[in-house]
Amino acid sequence: MPASYVYALGRIDPRFPRLSIEKEFAQATGRAETVNLTDRQALRQVLEQNRYLVKQLCWVMTIGGLETYIVVPRDPGDANLLVETLRPNPQPGDVDLVVGMRGPLAPPEMCNGLLVPIVAFDQLYTFDRASLIASIPRPERVAAERFREAAGEVFDRIMQMTDNAGATDEHRALNYLTVRYPAIYAAVAQAQGRNSSLTAVDVRPSTLSGVRNIVEVIFSFTDRAADVVEKQFLRVDVTEEFPFLVTKLSPYYDR
């Protein structure tokens, strides 16, 4: 398939592509000091001490519980970023963000027969849900606990969207906003303070699209008592590998 851009949120884990690599790793582990370490901690320590093994492993990105990509660094010097995805104490809220180019399906020998697209990443960030939400600026009039709950709801909703592999314009825009534009979290918290719920998130091509590929992301808030719908929207440019904001969140009126 032709190369395309990816802006994906998921989890990355290493695998042994061949028996010889697994045996080589076992020998390296035998030479390392791993007393009182968990298996995960030992794995990270061995890879940090034996960098040649990092490139030998197969790094699989799972999204929504499905094996979605094999990720490789476009710049070989970024291989250390893969080691950072190995948290010493992994938690359910751990997330890896991959920004890069999706290429062809991996050959069977690359990762023990796993046939998924290869993504060559330019950026790889590792964070957790709680830290992301804690870093979002909170509106002064919104209580801290209520804001955390509202922000968590938005984050989980986008993460759980069906088939969000971060490869379409729609999903790349949403994933970008999730980690780069805190105003969407504030808008949801403020709507809840007005007794409204976030009932829909729609993405459609913008009328501004021409030479540039621009999409509109529309958030619909429904009053819980009056059932009146209020909409807000923004525009995101997804023409190239790195999406960016075109217009900030503002009221939206159906045409």
SVG drawing of the C-alpha trace seen along z (x, -y; Angstrom):
<svg xmlns="http://www.w3.org/2000/svg" viewBox="-37 -31 65 51">
<polyline fill="none" stroke="black" stroke-width="0.4" points="0.0,0.0 1.2,-3.6 2.7,-5.4 0.4,-7.6 0.6,-9.5 -0.2,-8.1 -1.0,-9.9 -1.9,-7.0 -2.5,-6.3 -2.0,-2.9 0.5,-0.6 3.8,0.7 5.4,4.0 8.5,5.8 8.5,9.4 11.1,11.8 10.9,12.2 13.1,15.3 14.3,18.0 18.0,16.9 17.1,13.4 15.3,14.8 18.3,17.0 20.7,14.0 18.5,12.0 18.5,14.8 22.3,14.8 22.4,11.1 20.0,11.4 22.2,14.0 25.1,11.6 23.1,8.7 22.3,7.9 18.5,8.5 18.0,9.6 14.8,8.2 13.6,6.9 10.3,7.7 10.4,9.3 9.4,5.9 12.1,4.1 14.7,6.7 13.7,6.5 14.2,2.7 17.6,2.9 18.9,5.6 17.9,3.5 19.4,0.4 22.7,2.2 22.6,4.0 21.4,1.5 22.1,3.8 19.1,5.9 16.7,3.0 16.9,3.1 16.6,6.9 13.3,7.0 9.9,6.5 8.0,3.6 4.2,4.1 1.7,1.3 -1.7,2.5 -4.8,0.3 -8.0,1.2 -6.6,4.7 -5.7,5.4 -2.2,5.7 -2.2,2.7 1.3,1.7 5.0,2.7 6.8,-0.4 10.4,-1.2 12.4,-4.5 12.9,-6.4 16.1,-7.7 18.2,-4.8 19.3,-7.2 15.7,-7.2 15.7,-3.5 16.2,-4.5 12.6,-5.9 11.3,-2.4 13.0,-1.4 11.1,-4.3 7.8,-2.5 8.8,0.2 7.4,-1.2 9.0,0.3 5.4,0.6 2.9,0.6 -0.6,-0.7 -3.9,-0.4 -3.8,-4.1 -0.4,-4.0 -0.4,-5.4 2.2,-5.6 1.8,-8.2 3.3,-7.5 3.7,-10.1 5.1,-8.8 4.6,-7.2 2.7,-4.0 4.3,-1.8 3.6,1.7 2.6,4.8 5.5,6.4 6.9,9.5 6.2,12.7 9.8,13.1 9.9,9.6 7.8,10.4 7.1,14.1 4.4,14.1 2.5,11.0 1.0,9.3 0.3,5.7 1.6,2.4 5.0,1.0 5.1,-2.5 8.3,-4.5 8.0,-7.0 9.5,-10.5 8.1,-11.1 7.3,-8.7 5.9,-9.9 5.2,-7.8 2.8,-9.1 -0.1,-8.0 -3.7,-9.1 -3.5,-10.6 -0.4,-12.7 -2.0,-14.1 -5.2,-15.1 -3.2,-16.6 -1.2,-18.8 -4.3,-20.3 -5.0,-23.9 -8.2,-24.0 -10.8,-26.8 -11.0,-28.9 -14.7,-28.3 -14.5,-24.5 -13.8,-22.5 -10.6,-20.4 -12.3,-17.0 -15.1,-17.7 -12.6,-18.9 -10.6,-15.7 -13.7,-13.6 -14.8,-15.5 -11.4,-15.4 -11.1,-11.7 -14.4,-11.1 -13.3,-13.0 -10.0,-11.2 -11.6,-7.8 -14.2,-8.5 -11.7,-9.3 -9.4,-6.4 -12.4,-4.0 -13.7,-5.2 -14.2,-2.2 -11.3,-1.6 -9.3,-4.6 -5.9,-3.5 -4.8,-7.1 -4.5,-6.7 -7.5,-8.6 -7.8,-12.4 -10.6,-12.1 -8.7,-10.1 -5.5,-11.9 -7.3,-15.2 -9.0,-13.8 -5.8,-12.2 -3.9,-15.4 -6.6,-17.4 -6.6,-14.8 -3.0,-15.4 -2.3,-19.0 -5.4,-21.1 -6.6,-21.4 -9.5,-23.7 -11.7,-20.7 -11.5,-19.4 -12.4,-22.8 -15.4,-23.1 -16.8,-19.7 -16.4,-20.6 -18.1,-24.0 -20.9,-22.3 -21.5,-19.9 -21.7,-22.9 -24.6,-24.1 -26.3,-20.7 -25.3,-19.7 -23.7,-16.4 -21.2,-15.8 -23.4,-13.8 -21.5,-13.7 -18.1,-14.4 -18.2,-14.7 -15.4,-15.3 -16.0,-16.5 -14.0,-18.2 -13.8,-22.0 -15.0,-24.4 -11.6,-26.0 -9.9,-23.0 -8.2,-23.7 -4.5,-23.3 -4.5,-22.3 -6.4,-19.4 -8.5,-20.9 -11.2,-19.2 -13.8,-20.6 -14.2,-18.9 -17.7,-19.5 -18.6,-18.9 -22.3,-18.7 -23.6,-19.4 -27.2,-18.5 -29.0,-20.2 -30.2,-17.4 -33.4,-19.2 -34.5,-21.0 -32.9,-18.6 -31.5,-21.7 -28.3,-21.0 -25.4,-23.5 -22.4,-23.0 -18.8,-24.2 -16.1,-23.5 -12.6,-24.1 -10.5,-23.4 -7.4,-21.2 -5.0,-21.1 -4.1,-17.4 -2.3,-17.9 1.0,-16.6 2.6,-14.4 2.1,-16.9 -1.5,-18.2 -1.9,-21.8 -4.8,-24.0 -6.2,-26.4 -9.1,-28.0 -9.8,-27.8 -12.9,-26.4 -15.9,-28.6 -19.7,-28.4 -21.0,-26.3 -24.2,-26.9 -25.7,-24.3 -25.7,-25.5"/>
</svg>
